[in-house]
Amino acid sequence: MAVSLSNAAASAAANAVVDLLDAGSSNANPQLRINISGNASTVAALNFTGGTAFGAASNGVCTAGTIADNTNAPGGTAAAFQCVDQDGTVVFSGTVTATGGGGDITLSSVSIAATDTVSISSLTYTQPTS
């Protein structure tokens, strides 16, 4: 039998995960780092701004607050991402693909040239109920 969560439990779990991003003191903001395959180097780092990285969950889904554009990306081929707290500790991570590729984050192109501007229009964290 599979374990399932109520919506309230899924929301509490999602809040617990995303609230970890707001921990730490080394940097002013937690970051969304878009990386090459294997997370060996960062293609673009975008700061969560506005005090908290994500808002409170509803039915297990947290929506990110403001994510500042990176207007001077070092460049490379995006394949993975990491959401890190203010001390650079990874809280959660996933895959990056071009639109239609099925990644956890989709970009219009995974090829990012040096000095490109990288923007994320929306981001959610979901804790499934089952």
DSSP file (Angstrom, degrees, kcal/mol; ACC not computed):
  #  RESIDUE AA STRUCTURE BP1 BP2  ACC     N-H-->O    O-->H-N    N-H-->O    O-->H-N    TCO  KAPPA ALPHA  PHI   PSI    X-CA   Y-CA   Z-CA
    1    1 A M              0   0    0      0, 0.0     2,-0.2     0, 0.0     0, 0.0   0.000 360.0 360.0 360.0 132.8    0.0    0.0    0.0
    2    2 A A        -     0   0    0      1,-0.1     2,-0.3     0, 0.0     0, 0.0  -0.506 360.0-117.7 -79.1 146.3    1.4    3.4   -0.9
    3    3 A V        -     0   0    0     -2,-0.2     2,-0.3   127,-0.1    -1,-0.1  -0.654  33.9-171.0 -80.6 138.2    1.7    6.2    1.6
    4    4 A S        -     0   0    0     -2,-0.3     2,-0.3   126,-0.0   126,-0.3  -0.952  10.2-143.9-130.8 154.4   -0.4    9.2    0.9
    5    5 A L        -     0   0    0    124,-4.2     2,-0.1    -2,-0.3   124,-0.0  -0.842  18.4-118.3-114.1 149.3   -0.6   12.6    2.6
    6    6 A S     >  -     0   0    0     -2,-0.3     4,-2.7     1,-0.1     5,-0.2  -0.388  37.3-106.1 -71.5 164.4   -3.5   15.0    3.2
    7    7 A N  H  > S+     0   0    0      1,-0.2     4,-2.4     2,-0.2    53,-0.3   0.884 123.4  53.5 -59.9 -37.2   -3.3   18.4    1.5
    8    8 A A  H  > S+     0   0    0      2,-0.2     4,-2.2     1,-0.2    -1,-0.2   0.911 110.5  45.7 -64.6 -41.6   -2.4   19.9    4.9
    9    9 A A  H  > S+     0   0    0      2,-0.2     4,-2.5     1,-0.2    -2,-0.2   0.904 112.4  50.7 -68.5 -40.9    0.5   17.5    5.4
   10   10 A A  H  X S+     0   0    0     -4,-2.7     4,-2.6     2,-0.2    -2,-0.2   0.904 111.6  48.7 -62.8 -40.3    1.7   18.0    1.9
   11   11 A S  H  X S+     0   0    0     -4,-2.4     4,-2.7    -5,-0.2    46,-0.3   0.911 110.7  50.0 -65.5 -42.1    1.7   21.7    2.4
   12   12 A A  H  X S+     0   0    0     -4,-2.2     4,-2.1     2,-0.2    -2,-0.2   0.910 112.5  47.6 -62.7 -41.7    3.5   21.5    5.7
   13   13 A A  H  X S+     0   0    0     -4,-2.5     4,-1.9     2,-0.2    -2,-0.2   0.919 112.3  48.8 -65.5 -43.8    6.2   19.3    4.1
   14   14 A A  H  X S+     0   0    0     -4,-2.6     4,-2.5     1,-0.2     5,-0.3   0.925 111.5  49.8 -62.3 -44.4    6.6   21.6    1.1
   15   15 A N  H  X S+     0   0    0     -4,-2.7     4,-2.2     1,-0.2    -1,-0.2   0.897 108.0  54.1 -60.5 -40.3    6.8   24.6    3.5
   16   16 A A  H  X S+     0   0    0     -4,-2.1     4,-0.7    -5,-0.2    -1,-0.2   0.897 111.5  45.1 -62.1 -40.5    9.5   22.8    5.5
   17   17 A V  H >< S+     0   0    0     -4,-1.9     3,-1.1     1,-0.2     4,-0.4   0.970 116.4  42.1 -68.4 -53.9   11.6   22.2    2.4
   18   18 A V  H >< S+     0   0    0     -4,-2.5     3,-1.2     1,-0.3     4,-0.4   0.804 106.0  63.7 -69.2 -26.8   11.4   25.7    0.8
   19   19 A D  H >< S+     0   0    0     -4,-2.2     3,-1.0    -5,-0.3    -1,-0.3   0.773  90.0  69.0 -66.2 -23.7   11.9   27.4    4.2
   20   20 A L  G X< S+     0   0    0     -3,-1.1     3,-1.4    -4,-0.7    -1,-0.3   0.784  87.4  67.0 -63.3 -25.6   15.3   25.9    4.4
   21   21 A L  G <  S+     0   0    0     -3,-1.2    65,-0.6    -4,-0.4    -1,-0.2   0.811  93.6  58.1 -64.0 -28.8   16.4   28.1    1.5
   22   22 A D  G <  S+     0   0    0     -3,-1.0    -1,-0.3    -4,-0.4    -2,-0.2   0.442  88.8 100.8 -83.4   1.4   16.0   31.2    3.7
   23   23 A A    <   +     0   0    0     -3,-1.4    63,-2.2    -4,-0.2    64,-0.4  -0.425  56.7  48.9 -83.4 160.6   18.5   29.8    6.2
   24   24 A G        -     0   0    0     62,-0.2    62,-0.1    61,-0.2    63,-0.1  -0.230  57.4-134.0 100.9 171.4   22.2   30.9    6.5
   25   25 A S  S    S+     0   0    0     -2,-0.1    62,-0.1    60,-0.0    -1,-0.1   0.389  75.3  92.9-144.5  -0.9   24.0   34.2    6.6
   26   26 A S  S    S+     0   0    0      2,-0.0     2,-0.3     1,-0.0    61,-0.2   0.875  94.1  30.7 -70.8 -36.2   26.9   34.1    4.2
   27   27 A N  S    S-     0   0    0     59,-1.4    59,-0.1     1,-0.1    61,-0.0  -0.844  78.6-124.1-120.6 157.7   25.0   35.6    1.3
   28   28 A A  S    S+     0   0    0     -2,-0.3    58,-0.1     1,-0.1    -1,-0.1   0.789  92.7  25.9 -70.2 -27.7   22.2   38.1    1.2
   29   29 A N  S    S-     0   0    0     57,-0.1    -1,-0.1    56,-0.1    20,-0.1  -0.975  77.6-114.9-138.6 147.2   19.9   35.8   -0.9
   30   30 A P        -     0   0    0      0, 0.0    18,-2.6     0, 0.0     2,-0.3  -0.394  43.4-137.5 -68.3 162.9   19.4   32.2   -1.6
   31   31 A Q  E     -AB  47  84A   0     53,-1.8    53,-2.6    16,-0.2     2,-0.6  -0.909  19.5-143.3-130.2 153.4   20.1   31.2   -5.2
   32   32 A L  E     -AB  46  83A   0     14,-3.1    14,-2.7    -2,-0.3     2,-0.6  -0.977  30.5-162.6-104.9 113.5   18.8   29.2   -8.1
   33   33 A R  E     -AB  45  82A   0     49,-3.2    49,-2.2    -2,-0.6     2,-0.6  -0.886   8.9-156.7-104.5 123.7   21.9   27.9   -9.8
   34   34 A I  E     -AB  44  81A   0     10,-3.2     9,-3.2    -2,-0.6    10,-1.8  -0.888  27.4-178.8 -98.6 124.2   21.6   26.6  -13.4
   35   35 A N  E     -AB  42  80A   0     45,-3.0    44,-3.0    -2,-0.6    45,-1.9  -0.692  29.7-102.2-124.1 166.5   24.5   24.2  -14.0
   36   36 A I  S >  S-     0   0    0      5,-2.1     3,-2.1    42,-0.2     4,-0.2  -0.307  70.4 -57.7 -75.5 172.6   26.1   21.9  -16.6
   37   37 A S  G >  S+     0   0    0     40,-0.3     3,-0.7     1,-0.3    -1,-0.2  -0.256 130.6  19.8 -54.1 134.9   25.5   18.2  -16.4
   38   38 A G  G 3  S-     0   0    0      1,-0.2    -1,-0.3    -3,-0.1    -2,-0.1   0.500 115.6 -96.0  81.2   3.9   26.6   16.8  -13.0
   39   39 A N  G <  S+     0   0    0     -3,-2.1    -1,-0.2     2,-0.1    -2,-0.2   0.763  81.0 143.4  57.9  27.9   26.5   20.2  -11.4
   40   40 A A    <   +     0   0    0     -3,-0.7     2,-0.3     1,-0.2    -2,-0.1   0.836  68.9   5.0 -69.7 -33.4   30.2   20.6  -12.1
   41   41 A S  S    S-     0   0    0     -5,-0.1    -5,-2.1    -4,-0.1     2,-0.4  -0.990  78.2-108.2-150.1 157.4   30.0   24.4  -12.9
   42   42 A T  E     -A   35   0A   0     -2,-0.3    -7,-0.3    -7,-0.2     3,-0.2  -0.733  19.0-174.6 -93.3 128.8   27.3   27.1  -12.8
   43   43 A V  E    S-     0   0A   0     -9,-3.2    32,-1.7    -2,-0.4     2,-0.3   0.802  79.0  -4.0 -85.9 -36.3   26.0   28.4  -16.1
   44   44 A A  E     -A   34   0A   0    -10,-1.8   -10,-3.2    29,-0.2     2,-0.5  -0.941  60.2-154.4-158.9 136.4   23.9   31.1  -14.4
   45   45 A A  E     -A   33   0A   0     -2,-0.3     2,-0.4   -12,-0.2   -12,-0.2  -0.971  14.1-171.3-115.8 124.7   23.1   32.0  -10.8
   46   46 A L  E     -A   32   0A   0    -14,-2.7   -14,-3.1    -2,-0.5     2,-0.3  -0.956  16.6-132.9-118.9 132.4   19.9   33.8  -10.1
   47   47 A N  E     -A   31   0A   0     -2,-0.4    21,-2.8    21,-0.2     2,-0.5  -0.650   7.7-135.3 -87.2 135.8   19.0   35.3   -6.7
   48   48 A F  E     -D   67   0B   0    -18,-2.6     2,-0.3    -2,-0.3    19,-0.2  -0.778  37.9-175.0 -77.0 129.6   15.7   34.8   -4.9
   49   49 A T  E     +D   66   0B   0     17,-2.7    17,-0.5    -2,-0.5     3,-0.3  -0.763  44.3  66.8-123.9 170.3   14.9   38.3   -3.6
   50   50 A G  E    S-     0   0B   0     -2,-0.3     2,-0.4     1,-0.2    -1,-0.1   0.624 110.7 -72.3  96.2  13.9   12.2   39.9   -1.5
   51   51 A G  E    S+     0   0B   0     -3,-0.2     2,-0.4    14,-0.0    -1,-0.2  -0.200 117.1  46.1  99.3 -44.8   12.9   38.3    1.9
   52   52 A T  E     -     0   0B   0     -2,-0.4    13,-0.2    -3,-0.3    14,-0.2  -0.989  68.1-141.0-133.9 145.7   11.8   34.8    1.3
   53   53 A A  E    S+     0   0B   0     -2,-0.4    12,-3.0   -35,-0.2     2,-0.3   0.906  85.5  18.7 -70.5 -42.3   12.4   32.4   -1.6
   54   54 A F  E    S-D   64   0B   0     10,-0.3    10,-0.2   -36,-0.2    -1,-0.1  -0.933  73.9-123.8-131.6 151.3    8.9   30.9   -1.7
   55   55 A G        -     0   0    0      8,-2.6   -37,-0.1    -2,-0.3    10,-0.0  -0.287  52.3 -67.1 -80.8 175.7    5.5   31.7   -0.5
   56   56 A A        -     0   0    0      6,-0.1     7,-0.3     1,-0.1    -1,-0.2  -0.319  59.9-103.4 -66.1 146.6    3.4   29.5    1.7
   57   57 A A        -     0   0    0    -46,-0.3     2,-0.4     5,-0.1     5,-0.2  -0.342  26.2-164.1 -72.8 149.3    2.1   26.3    0.2
   58   58 A S  B >  S-E   61   0C   0      3,-2.0     3,-1.4    -2,-0.1   -50,-0.1  -0.979  81.2 -14.6-130.7 120.5   -1.4   25.7   -1.0
   59   59 A N  T 3  S-     0   0    0     -2,-0.4   -51,-0.1     1,-0.3    70,-0.1   0.857 132.4 -50.8  53.0  38.1   -2.3   22.0   -1.5
   60   60 A G  T 3  S+     0   0    0    -53,-0.3    67,-2.9     1,-0.2     2,-0.5   0.525 114.4 115.0  83.7   6.6    1.4   21.1   -1.4
   61   61 A V  E <   -EF  58 126C   0     -3,-1.4    -3,-2.0    65,-0.2     2,-0.4  -0.948  42.8-169.8-117.6 123.4    2.5   23.7   -3.9
   62   62 A C  E     - F   0 125C   0     63,-3.0    63,-2.6    -2,-0.5     2,-0.5  -0.913  11.7-149.5-107.3 136.3    4.9   26.6   -3.1
   63   63 A T  E     - F   0 124C   0     -2,-0.4    -8,-2.6    -7,-0.3    61,-0.2  -0.899  20.4-117.0-107.8 132.6    5.4   29.3   -5.6
   64   64 A A  E     -D   54   0B   0     59,-3.1   -10,-0.3    -2,-0.5    59,-0.2  -0.292  22.3-137.5 -64.2 147.9    8.7   31.2   -5.8
   65   65 A G  E     -     0   0B   0    -12,-3.0     2,-0.2     1,-0.3   -15,-0.1   0.253  62.7 -24.7 -77.7-147.4    8.7   34.9   -5.1
   66   66 A T  E     -D   49   0B   0    -17,-0.5   -17,-2.7   -14,-0.2     2,-0.5  -0.473  57.2-164.7 -71.1 132.1   10.8   37.3   -7.2
   67   67 A I  E     -D   48   0B   0     53,-0.3    53,-0.3   -19,-0.2   -19,-0.2  -0.975  19.2-134.3-117.2 115.7   13.8   35.7   -8.9
   68   68 A A        -     0   0    0    -21,-2.8   -21,-0.2    -2,-0.5     2,-0.0  -0.417  22.8-111.3 -71.5 140.9   16.2   38.3  -10.2
   69   69 A D        -     0   0    0    -23,-0.1     2,-0.7    -2,-0.1    50,-0.2  -0.333  19.2-129.6 -63.0 149.8   17.6   38.0  -13.7
   70   70 A N  B     -G  118   0D   0     48,-2.4    48,-2.7     1,-0.1     3,-0.4  -0.938  26.2-177.7 -99.1 112.7   21.2   37.1  -14.2
   71   71 A T  S    S+     0   0    0     -2,-0.7    46,-0.1    46,-0.2    -1,-0.1   0.350  75.6  40.5 -96.3   5.7   22.4   39.8  -16.7
   72   72 A N  S    S+     0   0    0     46,-0.1    -1,-0.2     3,-0.0    45,-0.2  -0.310  76.2 179.1-148.6  57.1   26.0   38.5  -17.1
   73   73 A A        -     0   0    0     43,-2.1    42,-3.3    -3,-0.4    43,-0.4  -0.304  31.8-135.3 -64.6 143.0   25.9   34.7  -17.1
   74   74 A P        -     0   0    0      0, 0.0    40,-0.2     0, 0.0   -30,-0.1   0.771  49.7-136.6 -69.6 -24.0   29.2   32.9  -17.6
   75   75 A G        +     0   0    0    -32,-1.7     2,-0.3    38,-0.2    38,-0.2   0.010  45.9 129.4  92.6 163.6   27.6   30.6  -20.1
   76   76 A G  E     -H  112   0E   0     36,-3.2    36,-2.8    -3,-0.1     2,-0.7  -0.862  64.5 -51.6 141.3-172.5   27.5   27.0  -21.0
   77   77 A T  E     -H  111   0E   0     -2,-0.3   -40,-0.3    34,-0.2    34,-0.2  -0.879  53.4-137.1-102.5 114.2   25.0   24.2  -21.7
   78   78 A A        +     0   0    0     32,-3.1   -42,-0.2    -2,-0.7     3,-0.1  -0.467  43.0 144.3 -72.7 135.2   22.4   24.0  -18.9
   79   79 A A        +     0   0    0    -44,-3.0    17,-1.8     1,-0.4     2,-0.3   0.441  62.8  23.9-142.3 -16.3   21.4   20.5  -17.8
   80   80 A A  E     -BC  35  95A   0    -45,-1.9   -45,-3.0    15,-0.3    -1,-0.4  -0.938  57.7-152.1-148.1 164.7   20.7   20.7  -14.0
   81   81 A F  E     -BC  34  94A   0     13,-2.2    13,-1.9    -2,-0.3     2,-0.4  -0.977   1.8-163.6-140.3 158.2   19.7   23.1  -11.3
   82   82 A Q  E     -BC  33  93A   0    -49,-2.2   -49,-3.2    -2,-0.3     2,-0.6  -0.996  11.8-149.4-137.0 135.7   20.3   23.5   -7.6
   83   83 A C  E     -BC  32  92A   0      9,-3.2     8,-3.0    -2,-0.4     9,-1.3  -0.942  29.2-173.2-101.5 121.7   18.3   25.7   -5.2
   84   84 A V  E     -BC  31  90A   0    -53,-2.6   -53,-1.8    -2,-0.6     6,-0.2  -0.863  19.5-123.0-121.8 149.5   20.8   26.7   -2.4
   85   85 A D    >   -     0   0    0      4,-2.3     3,-2.0    -2,-0.3   -54,-0.2  -0.070  48.6 -81.0 -77.6-174.7   20.4   28.5    0.9
   86   86 A Q  T 3  S+     0   0    0    -63,-2.2   -59,-1.4   -65,-0.6   -62,-0.2   0.638 132.1  51.1 -67.4 -14.1   22.3   31.7    1.9
   87   87 A D  T 3  S-     0   0    0    -64,-0.4    -1,-0.3   -61,-0.2   -63,-0.1   0.362 121.3-105.1-100.7   3.5   25.3   29.6    2.8
   88   88 A G    <   +     0   0    0     -3,-2.0     2,-0.4     1,-0.3    -2,-0.1   0.580  69.7 148.4  85.6  10.2   25.4   27.7   -0.5
   89   89 A T        -     0   0    0    -68,-0.1    -4,-2.3     1,-0.1    -1,-0.3  -0.664  51.8-118.3 -80.1 128.2   24.0   24.4    0.9
   90   90 A V  E     +C   84   0A   0     -2,-0.4    -6,-0.2    -6,-0.2     3,-0.1  -0.492  34.7 174.3 -68.9 127.4   21.9   22.6   -1.7
   91   91 A V  E     -     0   0A   0     -8,-3.0     2,-0.3     1,-0.4    -1,-0.2   0.808  68.2 -11.8 -99.7 -45.5   18.3   22.2   -0.5
   92   92 A F  E     -C   83   0A   0     -9,-1.3    -9,-3.2   -74,-0.1    -1,-0.4  -0.985  63.5-175.0-152.9 160.6   16.8   20.6   -3.7
   93   93 A S  E     +C   82   0A   0     -2,-0.3     2,-0.3   -11,-0.2   -11,-0.2  -0.905   8.3 156.5-148.6 170.6   17.9   20.0   -7.2
   94   94 A G  E     -C   81   0A   0    -13,-1.9   -13,-2.2    -2,-0.3     2,-0.2  -0.925  39.4 -55.6-173.5-162.6   16.6   18.7  -10.6
   95   95 A T  E     -C   80   0A   0     -2,-0.3    10,-1.9   -15,-0.3     2,-0.4  -0.639  30.6-152.3-102.2 156.0   17.0   18.7  -14.3
   96   96 A V  E     +i  105   0F   0    -17,-1.8     2,-0.3    -2,-0.2    10,-0.2  -0.996  23.5 161.4-125.4 130.6   16.9   21.5  -16.9
   97   97 A T  E     -i  106   0F   0      8,-2.1    10,-2.4    -2,-0.4     3,-0.1  -0.898  42.9 -90.2-136.7 169.2   15.8   21.0  -20.5
   98   98 A A  E >  S-i  107   0F   0     -2,-0.3     3,-2.6     8,-0.2     5,-0.4  -0.406  70.2 -66.4 -70.9 159.5   14.7   23.1  -23.4
   99   99 A T  T 3  S+     0   0    0      8,-1.8    -1,-0.2     1,-0.3     7,-0.0  -0.205 128.2  21.7 -49.4 130.9   10.9   23.7  -23.7
  100  100 A G  T 3  S+     0   0    0     -3,-0.1    -1,-0.3     3,-0.1    -2,-0.1   0.348  94.5 105.0  90.4  -5.6    9.2   20.4  -24.4
  101  101 A G  S <  S-     0   0    0     -3,-2.6    -2,-0.1     1,-0.0    -3,-0.1   0.544  87.3-119.9 -88.2  -7.1   12.0   18.3  -23.0
  102  102 A G        +     0   0    0     -4,-0.2    -7,-0.1     1,-0.2    -3,-0.1   0.625  56.9 152.5  84.3  12.7   10.3   17.3  -19.8
  103  103 A G        -     0   0    0     -5,-0.4    -1,-0.2     1,-0.1    -7,-0.2  -0.242  59.9-114.6 -72.5 164.8   12.8   18.8  -17.3
  104  104 A D  S    S+     0   0    0     -9,-0.4     2,-0.4     1,-0.2    -8,-0.2   0.850 112.6  28.9 -66.1 -34.0   12.0   20.1  -13.9
  105  105 A I  E    S-i   96   0F   0    -10,-1.9    -8,-2.1    18,-0.1     2,-0.5  -0.995  81.8-157.5-121.5 133.8   12.9   23.5  -15.2
  106  106 A T  E     -i   97   0F   0     -2,-0.4     2,-0.3   -10,-0.2    -8,-0.2  -0.944   7.5-171.0-114.7 135.2   12.4   24.3  -18.9
  107  107 A L  E     -i   98   0F   0    -10,-2.4    -8,-1.8    -2,-0.5     3,-0.2  -0.815  36.6-117.7-114.6 157.5   14.3   27.1  -20.7
  108  108 A S  S    S+     0   0    0     -2,-0.3     2,-0.3     1,-0.3   -10,-0.1   0.828 105.1   4.7 -63.5 -29.4   13.7   28.4  -24.2
  109  109 A S        -     0   0    0    -12,-0.1    -1,-0.3   -11,-0.1   -31,-0.1  -0.970  57.5-151.7-151.8 140.4   17.3   27.2  -24.9
  110  110 A V  S    S+     0   0    0     -2,-0.3   -32,-3.1    -3,-0.2     2,-0.8   0.543  78.7  91.9 -88.4  -7.2   19.8   25.2  -22.8
  111  111 A S  E     -H   77   0E   0    -34,-0.2     2,-0.6   -36,-0.1   -34,-0.2  -0.796  59.0-176.4 -89.2 111.1   22.6   26.9  -24.7
  112  112 A I  E     -H   76   0E   0    -36,-2.8   -36,-3.2    -2,-0.8     2,-0.2  -0.941  12.3-148.4-113.9 119.5   23.6   30.0  -22.7
  113  113 A A    >   -     0   0    0     -2,-0.6     3,-2.2   -38,-0.2   -38,-0.2  -0.501  35.9 -83.9 -83.9 154.0   26.3   32.2  -24.2
  114  114 A A  T 3  S+     0   0    0      1,-0.3    -1,-0.1   -40,-0.2   -39,-0.1  -0.335 117.3  16.2 -55.8 137.1   28.6   34.3  -22.0
  115  115 A T  T 3  S+     0   0    0    -42,-3.3    -1,-0.3     1,-0.3    -2,-0.0   0.400  91.9 142.6  73.0   4.2   27.0   37.6  -20.9
  116  116 A D    <   -     0   0    0     -3,-2.2   -43,-2.1   -43,-0.4     2,-0.5  -0.312  55.1-117.3 -62.7 155.2   23.5   36.4  -21.9
  117  117 A T        -     0   0    0    -45,-0.2     2,-0.5   -46,-0.1   -46,-0.2  -0.868  28.0-160.0 -93.0 128.4   20.6   37.4  -19.6
  118  118 A V  B     -G   70   0D   0    -48,-2.7   -48,-2.4    -2,-0.5     2,-0.4  -0.947  11.7-178.4-113.0 127.5   18.9   34.4  -18.0
  119  119 A S        -     0   0    0     -2,-0.5     2,-0.5   -50,-0.2   -51,-0.1  -0.952  19.2-158.4-126.5 143.7   15.4   34.9  -16.6
  120  120 A I        -     0   0    0     -2,-0.4   -53,-0.3   -53,-0.3     3,-0.1  -0.984   4.9-169.4-118.9 117.0   13.0   32.5  -14.8
  121  121 A S        -     0   0    0     -2,-0.5     2,-0.3     1,-0.3    -1,-0.1   0.818  69.5  -5.0 -79.7 -30.6    9.4   33.6  -15.2
  122  122 A S        -     0   0    0    -56,-0.0     2,-0.3     2,-0.0    -1,-0.3  -0.983  57.1-174.4-160.4 153.6    8.0   31.2  -12.6
  123  123 A L        -     0   0    0     -2,-0.3   -59,-3.1   -59,-0.2     2,-0.3  -0.972   5.7-173.8-151.7 134.0    9.0   28.4  -10.4
  124  124 A T  E     -F   63   0C   0     -2,-0.3     2,-0.5   -61,-0.2   -61,-0.2  -0.941  15.6-148.9-128.0 153.9    7.1   26.1   -8.1
  125  125 A Y  E     -F   62   0C   0    -63,-2.6   -63,-3.0    -2,-0.3     2,-0.4  -0.992  21.1-163.8-117.8 126.7    8.0   23.4   -5.6
  126  126 A T  E     -F   61   0C   0     -2,-0.5   -65,-0.2   -65,-0.2   -66,-0.1  -0.947  15.8-164.0-119.8 129.9    5.4   20.5   -5.3
  127  127 A Q        -     0   0    0    -67,-2.9  -113,-0.1    -2,-0.4  -114,-0.1  -0.939  28.9-135.8-104.8 108.5    5.1   18.0   -2.5
  128  128 A P        -     0   0    0      0, 0.0   -68,-0.1     0, 0.0   -69,-0.0  -0.230   4.9-139.1 -63.9 153.4    2.9   15.2   -3.9
  129  129 A T              0   0    0    -70,-0.1  -124,-4.2  -125,-0.1   -69,-0.0   0.653 360.0 360.0 -84.2 -16.9    0.1   13.8   -1.7
  130  130 A S              0   0    0   -126,-0.3  -127,-0.1     0, 0.0    -1,-0.1   0.332 360.0 360.0-147.1 360.0    0.9   10.3   -3.0
